[in-house]
Amino acid sequence: MTILMIRHAHSCAVADTPPLPAQIAGHALCCQNCDSLPALLRCLQHAQRSRPAWIVIETGAANAEQWALQGAELCAALDALPAPYIEITRNDADTLDSHLHPQHAPAALICGGAADASRQLSLAIVARRLRAAEEA
C-alpha cells in the first residue's frame, strides 16, 4: 500500500523543499504536485485509480471563479476517494470544506504554519493511524 501526498507546488519549487521519507510506517510515500484546481482534480482522480492507504492533500488559495468552475467536480472527486485524507491549508478560508462541502470531512485538518512542518505533522498523523490499525 502507498500513501499519496498531493502537494500544492510548482514542479520547479519542489526542488527547494527538504526531502520527504521514502516510507511511512512501512508504506511507500508517493508525491504528486499540483499548482491549480484542475491539477488537484487530476491528482484526486489518480488517487481513485491507485487506491492509496492514506492521502494528504495540501491546498492553496484560489479565486471564486476557479472554485465555481471546478467545485462540483472536485467535490465529487473528494467524495469518491478510496481512503481517508488529511488536508493541509494555510488558512481557514482556503479549506476544501469551506468551498465544496463534501460528504466526508478530512480525518485531520492542519491549518497554518510552515509548509514543511505541516507536511511532517500530517505524515506523523498518518504513521500513527496506520500503526494503530495494524495493532487492532
N, CA, C and O of each residue as an XYZ file, in Angstrom:
544
protein
N       0.849     -1.183      0.000
C       0.000      0.000      0.000
C       0.893      1.244      0.000
O       2.049      1.211      0.422
N       0.323      2.314     -0.478
C       1.064      3.569     -0.538
C       0.315      4.671      0.210
O      -0.867      4.554      0.536
N       1.047      5.725      0.459
C       0.482      6.967      0.977
C       0.714      7.987     -0.127
O       1.832      8.127     -0.624
N      -0.332      8.693     -0.509
C      -0.221      9.690     -1.567
C      -0.222     11.077     -0.948
O      -1.142     11.437     -0.214
N       0.808     11.851     -1.245
C       0.847     13.248     -0.819
C       0.682     14.116     -2.051
O       1.490     14.067     -2.978
N      -0.374     14.910     -2.048
C      -0.636     15.862     -3.125
C      -0.204     17.225     -2.619
O      -0.854     17.813     -1.755
N       0.903     17.726     -3.165
C       1.471     18.989     -2.705
C       1.034     20.134     -3.613
O       1.028     20.006     -4.837
N       0.671     21.244     -3.000
C       0.366     22.449     -3.777
C       1.687     23.143     -4.060
O       2.190     23.921     -3.249
N       2.235     22.844     -5.226
C       3.542     23.409     -5.568
C       3.765     23.308     -7.059
O       3.265     22.392     -7.711
N       4.513     24.249     -7.594
C       5.009     24.131     -8.952
C       6.119     23.095     -8.925
O       6.849     23.006     -7.937
N       6.261     22.327     -9.963
C       7.299     21.282    -10.007
C       8.685     21.844     -9.739
O       9.488     21.196     -9.067
N       8.986     23.035    -10.247
C      10.313     23.602    -10.038
C      10.529     24.039     -8.593
O      11.670     24.093     -8.134
N       9.457     24.352     -7.869
C       9.588     24.799     -6.481
C       9.889     23.638     -5.539
O      10.436     23.850     -4.457
N       9.543     22.429     -5.929
C       9.729     21.266     -5.063
C      11.199     21.003     -4.794
O      11.546     20.471     -3.739
N      12.056     21.359     -5.712
C      13.491     21.142     -5.509
C      14.021     21.920     -4.308
O      15.053     21.557     -3.744
N      13.328     22.980     -3.912
C      13.763     23.803     -2.785
C      13.262     23.300     -1.438
O      13.603     23.883     -0.409
N      12.463     22.238     -1.413
C      11.904     21.741     -0.158
C      12.741     20.579      0.360
O      13.349     19.850     -0.424
N      12.774     20.405      1.676
C      13.516     19.264      2.234
C      12.920     17.941      1.747
O      11.713     17.850      1.527
N      13.746     16.938      1.581
C      13.226     15.651      1.104
C      12.299     15.014      2.136
O      12.458     15.184      3.344
N      11.339     14.283      1.615
C      10.422     13.530      2.468
C      10.903     12.096      2.551
O      11.621     11.639      1.662
N      10.527     11.376      3.594
C      10.963      9.979      3.693
C      10.351      9.134      2.579
O       9.274      9.455      2.077
N      11.025      8.072      2.197
C      10.530      7.184      1.139
C       9.381      6.318      1.640
O       8.525      5.890      0.866
N       9.377      6.066      2.956
C       8.325      5.231      3.536
C       7.820      5.848      4.833
O       8.544      6.538      5.550
N       6.547      5.570      5.102
C       5.909      5.972      6.352
C       5.244      4.725      6.920
O       4.357      4.154      6.286
N       5.657      4.303      8.090
C       5.105      3.115      8.753
C       5.071      1.906      7.806
O       4.109      1.139      7.788
N       6.142      1.760      7.024
C       6.246      0.625      6.119
C       5.493      0.773      4.806
O       5.454     -0.167      4.012
N       4.903      1.917      4.566
C       4.157      2.169      3.324
C       4.921      3.185      2.479
O       5.417      4.184      2.998
N       5.012      2.925      1.185
C       5.716      3.840      0.286
C       4.997      5.181      0.215
O       3.768      5.237      0.182
N       5.767      6.250      0.191
C       5.219      7.599      0.054
C       5.396      8.054     -1.388
O       6.517      8.133     -1.890
N       4.294      8.349     -2.042
C       4.304      8.860     -3.414
C       3.831     10.308     -3.375
O       2.846     10.624     -2.708
N       4.526     11.183     -4.084
C       4.168     12.603     -4.111
C       3.758     13.023     -5.504
O       4.363     12.625     -6.500
N       2.716     13.837     -5.554
C       2.292     14.479     -6.789
C       2.195     15.960     -6.516
O       1.806     16.371     -5.423
N       2.546     16.767     -7.501
C       2.492     18.215     -7.349
C       1.349     18.775     -8.178
O       1.121     18.357     -9.313
N       0.642     19.719     -7.594
C      -0.417     20.393     -8.328
C      -0.395     21.862     -7.945
O      -0.257     22.205     -6.771
N      -0.530     22.717     -8.932
C      -0.463     24.149     -8.660
C      -1.741     24.880     -9.067
O      -1.756     26.107     -9.172
N      -2.819     24.112     -9.297
C      -4.093     24.707     -9.689
C      -5.227     23.759     -9.311
O      -4.985     22.599     -8.978
N      -6.447     24.245     -9.362
C      -7.582     23.368     -9.063
C      -7.752     22.268    -10.119
O      -8.056     21.133     -9.751
N      -7.568     22.556    -11.421
C      -7.632     21.446    -12.383
C      -6.562     20.374    -12.116
O      -6.827     19.183    -12.280
N      -5.370     20.790    -11.711
C      -4.319     19.821    -11.381
C      -4.702     19.024    -10.140
O      -4.452     17.820    -10.083
N      -5.303     19.675     -9.146
C      -5.766     18.969     -7.956
C      -6.815     17.925     -8.339
O      -6.794     16.805     -7.829
N      -7.719     18.287     -9.223
C      -8.736     17.345     -9.683
C      -8.083     16.121    -10.318
O      -8.484     14.993    -10.034
N      -7.086     16.327    -11.170
C      -6.389     15.194    -11.800
C      -5.714     14.313    -10.748
O      -5.735     13.087    -10.860
N      -5.124     14.923     -9.740
C      -4.472     14.147     -8.674
C      -5.489     13.335     -7.881
O      -5.221     12.187     -7.527
N      -6.647     13.913     -7.597
C      -7.693     13.187     -6.872
C      -8.235     12.037     -7.709
O      -8.518     10.963     -7.178
N      -8.381     12.249     -8.998
C      -8.843     11.168     -9.881
C      -7.796     10.056     -9.951
O      -8.146      8.878    -10.014
N      -6.521     10.422     -9.941
C      -5.452      9.418     -9.900
C      -5.548      8.594     -8.607
O      -5.350      7.379     -8.621
N      -5.850      9.260     -7.509
C      -5.981      8.556     -6.224
C      -7.123      7.543     -6.256
O      -7.042      6.493     -5.620
N      -8.169      7.851     -6.983
C      -9.277      6.890     -7.101
C      -8.809      5.614     -7.788
O      -9.241      4.516     -7.436
N      -7.930      5.763     -8.764
C      -7.433      4.595     -9.507
C      -6.327      3.850     -8.757
O      -6.286      2.620     -8.774
N      -5.437      4.586     -8.105
C      -4.282      3.955     -7.462
C      -4.593      3.390     -6.075
O      -3.859      2.538     -5.573
N      -5.666      3.857     -5.462
C      -6.176      3.331     -4.186
C      -5.124      3.308     -3.065
O      -4.811      2.238     -2.543
N      -4.579      4.467     -2.690
C      -3.605      4.507     -1.587
C      -4.272      4.221     -0.252
O      -5.497      4.270     -0.136
N      -3.459      3.922      0.755
C      -3.977      3.682      2.101
C      -4.418      4.985      2.761
O      -5.404      5.006      3.497
N      -3.689      6.074      2.501
C      -3.988      7.406      3.028
C      -3.635      8.429      1.971
O      -2.819      8.178      1.084
N      -4.267      9.595      2.082
C      -3.996     10.690      1.163
C      -3.785     11.959      1.989
O      -4.558     12.246      2.903
N      -2.752     12.704      1.668
C      -2.506     14.015      2.269
C      -2.678     15.030      1.141
O      -2.017     14.937      0.107
N      -3.567     15.993      1.348
C      -3.874     16.989      0.322
C      -3.472     18.360      0.836
O      -4.021     18.848      1.824
N      -2.528     18.966      0.174
C      -2.108     20.326      0.508
C      -2.794     21.265     -0.486
O      -2.546     21.196     -1.690
N      -3.645     22.130      0.025
C      -4.390     23.031     -0.853
C      -3.781     24.429     -0.840
O      -3.055     24.804      0.081
N      -4.091     25.169     -1.862
C      -3.640     26.557     -1.967
C      -4.823     27.470     -2.214
O      -5.953     27.015     -2.390
N      -4.554     28.736     -2.224
C      -5.610     29.720     -2.452
C      -6.051     29.678     -3.914
O      -5.241     29.452     -4.813
N      -7.321     29.894     -4.132
C      -7.883     30.003     -5.482
C      -8.981     31.059     -5.421
O      -9.564     31.304     -4.364
N      -9.252     31.670     -6.548
C     -10.284     32.708     -6.552
C     -11.672     32.094     -6.733
O     -11.804     30.913     -7.057
N     -12.694     32.907     -6.521
C     -14.082     32.433     -6.571
C     -14.438     31.845     -7.938
O     -15.191     30.875     -8.022
N     -13.898     32.430     -9.000
C     -14.191     31.920    -10.342
C     -13.657     30.500    -10.518
O     -14.324     29.649    -11.107
N     -12.443     30.246    -10.001
C     -11.870     28.902    -10.096
C     -12.720     27.892     -9.324
O     -12.976     26.788     -9.805
N     -13.154     28.280     -8.125
C     -13.994     27.372     -7.342
C     -15.318     27.114     -8.055
O     -15.820     25.990     -8.037
N     -15.886     28.137     -8.680
C     -17.147     27.970     -9.399
C     -16.981     27.019    -10.587
O     -17.856     26.193    -10.851
N     -15.877     27.133    -11.288
C     -15.646     26.288    -12.460
C     -15.331     24.842    -12.097
O     -15.800     23.920    -12.764
N     -14.544     24.634    -11.049
C     -14.046     23.302    -10.706
C     -14.740     22.658     -9.510
O     -14.562     21.466     -9.258
N     -15.524     23.430     -8.776
C     -16.048     22.967     -7.497
C     -16.820     21.668     -7.526
O     -16.550     20.774     -6.725
N     -17.771     21.543     -8.430
C     -18.604     20.338     -8.449
C     -17.773     19.091     -8.730
O     -17.968     18.056     -8.093
N     -16.850     19.186     -9.677
C     -16.001     18.032     -9.995
C     -15.054     17.711     -8.845
O     -14.826     16.539     -8.544
N     -14.502     18.728     -8.205
C     -13.620     18.497     -7.061
C     -14.370     17.835     -5.916
O     -13.856     16.914     -5.281
N     -15.578     18.301     -5.655
C     -16.373     17.728     -4.568
C     -16.668     16.250     -4.849
O     -16.547     15.408     -3.959
N     -17.052     15.943     -6.079
C     -17.310     14.554     -6.447
C     -16.052     13.699     -6.313
O     -16.118     12.555     -5.863
N     -14.909     14.258     -6.705
C     -13.650     13.513     -6.588
C     -13.285     13.261     -5.121
O     -12.803     12.181     -4.778
N     -13.515     14.256     -4.256
C     -13.253     14.062     -2.820
C     -14.158     12.975     -2.254
O     -13.711     12.109     -1.500
N     -15.430     13.030     -2.623
C     -16.376     12.045     -2.110
C     -16.076     10.634     -2.607
O     -16.468      9.659     -1.966
N     -15.388     10.516     -3.737
C     -15.072      9.205     -4.303
C     -13.714      8.672     -3.863
O     -13.307      7.597     -4.303
N     -13.006      9.400     -3.005
C     -11.693      8.919     -2.569
C     -11.826      7.574     -1.869
O     -12.748      7.368     -1.079
N     -10.912      6.664     -2.157
C     -10.984      5.322     -1.582
C     -10.336      5.200     -0.197
O     -10.293      4.112      0.377
N      -9.834      6.321      0.335
C      -9.087      6.268      1.589
C      -9.316      7.560      2.365
O      -9.732      8.566      1.790
N      -9.047      7.536      3.668
C      -9.147      8.781      4.441
C      -8.075      9.767      3.998
O      -7.038      9.381      3.460
N      -8.346     11.057      4.237
C      -7.377     12.072      3.848
C      -7.173     13.099      4.944
O      -8.038     13.336      5.787
N      -5.997     13.696      4.896
C      -5.639     14.815      5.770
C      -5.454     16.011      4.870
O      -4.837     15.909      3.810
N      -5.984     17.148      5.286
C      -5.844     18.361      4.498
C      -4.896     19.330      5.180
O      -4.974     19.560      6.387
N      -4.000     19.894      4.381
C      -3.094     20.948      4.837
C      -3.485     22.225      4.112
O      -3.600     22.237      2.887
N      -3.689     23.294      4.862
C      -4.042     24.571      4.245
C      -3.394     25.706      5.020
O      -3.036     25.543      6.186
N      -3.248     26.825      4.391
C      -2.603     27.975      5.041
C      -3.551     28.745      5.959
O      -3.117     29.326      6.953
N      -4.852     28.753      5.628
C      -5.818     29.453      6.488
C      -7.206     28.843      6.326
O      -7.465     28.099      5.380
N      -8.083     29.166      7.253
C      -9.435     28.596      7.264
C     -10.219     28.882      5.989
O     -11.036     28.061      5.572
N      -9.984     30.025      5.368
C     -10.744     30.415      4.185
C     -10.422     29.557      2.969
O     -11.193     29.540      2.009
N      -9.301     28.847      2.990
C      -8.885     28.055      1.836
C      -9.155     26.562      1.978
O      -8.710     25.785      1.133
N      -9.865     26.138      3.011
C     -10.120     24.708      3.169
C     -11.062     24.201      2.085
O     -11.897     24.945      1.570
N     -10.917     22.941      1.755
C     -11.816     22.342      0.772
C     -13.252     22.380      1.262
O     -14.169     22.661      0.489
N     -13.452     22.101      2.537
C     -14.802     22.099      3.094
C     -15.469     23.470      3.008
O     -16.678     23.553      2.788
N     -14.708     24.534      3.176
C     -15.314     25.870      3.132
C     -15.812     26.232      1.736
O     -16.670     27.102      1.591
N     -15.281     25.572      0.712
C     -15.706     25.854     -0.664
C     -16.595     24.766     -1.252
O     -17.462     25.061     -2.074
N     -16.399     23.522     -0.851
C     -17.027     22.399     -1.542
C     -18.105     21.673     -0.752
O     -19.056     21.166     -1.346
N     -17.987     21.610      0.549
C     -18.921     20.884      1.424
C     -19.065     19.409      1.018
O     -20.172     18.945      0.742
N     -17.937     18.673      0.981
C     -18.017     17.257      0.615
C     -18.739     16.456      1.695
O     -18.897     16.914      2.827
N     -19.170     15.261      1.327
C     -19.869     14.386      2.276
C     -18.949     13.898      3.382
O     -19.388     13.672      4.510
N     -17.660     13.736      3.055
C     -16.697     13.197      4.017
C     -15.685     14.276      4.382
O     -15.022     14.843      3.513
N     -15.579     14.544      5.646
C     -14.609     15.536      6.122
C     -13.230     14.882      6.215
O     -13.120     13.657      6.268
N     -12.195     15.692      6.234
C     -10.853     15.108      6.392
C     -10.701     14.474      7.771
O     -11.363     14.876      8.728
N      -9.827     13.484      7.859
C      -9.533     12.858      9.152
C      -8.848     13.858     10.073
O      -8.971     13.776     11.296
N      -8.121     14.808      9.471
C      -7.468     15.879     10.228
C      -7.294     17.070      9.292
O      -7.150     16.915      8.079
N      -7.310     18.243      9.876
C      -7.082     19.486      9.137
C      -5.927     20.213      9.809
O      -5.999     20.551     10.991
N      -4.873     20.449      9.058
C      -3.718     21.173      9.569
C      -3.741     22.539      8.912
O      -3.585     22.666      7.698
N      -3.936     23.552      9.731
C      -4.155     24.900      9.206
C      -3.077     25.847      9.729
O      -2.857     25.953     10.935
N      -2.410     26.530      8.802
C      -1.380     27.491      9.185
C      -0.031     26.821      9.366
O       0.103     25.606      9.225
N       0.942     27.616      9.673
C       2.286     27.089      9.908
C       3.075     26.962      8.624
O       2.554     27.167      7.527
N       4.323     26.622      8.780
C       5.219     26.448      7.641
C       4.847     25.183      6.872
O       4.455     24.180      7.469
N       4.970     25.235      5.561
C       4.575     24.106      4.720
C       5.331     22.832      5.096
O       4.721     21.769      5.209
N       6.644     22.922      5.291
C       7.432     21.733      5.620
C       7.003     21.125      6.954
O       6.881     19.905      7.070
N       6.777     21.964      7.952
C       6.343     21.462      9.258
C       4.953     20.842      9.163
O       4.685     19.821      9.796
N       4.081     21.443      8.389
C       2.728     20.898      8.220
C       2.766     19.545      7.524
O       2.015     18.638      7.882
N       3.638     19.408      6.530
C       3.775     18.114      5.853
C       4.284     17.050      6.814
O       3.770     15.931      6.831
N       5.293     17.390      7.618
C       5.835     16.431      8.578
C       4.784     16.026      9.614
O       4.679     14.853      9.974
N       4.009     17.002     10.088
C       2.948     16.697     11.051
C       1.908     15.773     10.433
O       1.485     14.807     11.067
N       1.498     16.054      9.216
C       0.489     15.209      8.569
C       1.006     13.784      8.401
O       0.255     12.831      8.607
N       2.264     13.623      8.035
C       2.817     12.286      7.871
C       2.954     11.565      9.212
O       2.811     10.344      9.275
N       3.229     12.309     10.279
C       3.274     11.695     11.616
C       1.887     11.191     12.015
O       1.767     10.129     12.625
N       0.847     11.940     11.677
C      -0.529     11.506     11.974
C      -0.849     10.242     11.184
O      -1.411      9.292     11.730
N      -0.496     10.228      9.907
C      -0.740      9.045      9.076
C      -0.004      7.836      9.656
O      -0.587      6.757      9.767
N       1.254      8.001     10.023
C       2.028      6.888     10.584
C       1.363      6.342     11.847
O       1.245      5.130     12.023
N       0.938      7.236     12.708
C       0.289      6.788     13.956
C      -1.011      6.036     13.660
O      -1.279      5.000     14.268
N      -1.810      6.548     12.739
C      -3.081      5.894     12.392
C      -2.843      4.533     11.735
O      -3.582      3.583     11.995
N      -1.815      4.431     10.885
C      -1.501      3.156     10.249
C      -1.045      2.126     11.285
O      -1.469      0.971     11.257
N      -0.180      2.563     12.194
C       0.288      1.638     13.239
C      -0.865      1.178     14.132
O      -0.934      0.004     14.498
N      -1.750      2.075     14.476
C      -2.907      1.726     15.308
C      -3.803      0.727     14.595
O      -4.323     -0.194     15.224
N      -3.992      0.897     13.289
C      -4.825     -0.035     12.522
C      -4.187     -1.419     12.442
O      -4.881     -2.435     12.486
N      -2.859     -1.450     12.325
C      -2.152     -2.734     12.253
C      -2.194     -3.471     13.583
O      -2.219     -4.702     13.616
N      -2.202     -2.718     14.684
C      -2.218     -3.350     16.015
C      -3.611     -3.819     16.418
O      -3.750     -4.647     17.317
N      -4.626     -3.304     15.771
C      -6.018     -3.655     16.135
C      -6.391     -5.034     15.660
O      -7.516     -5.481     15.881
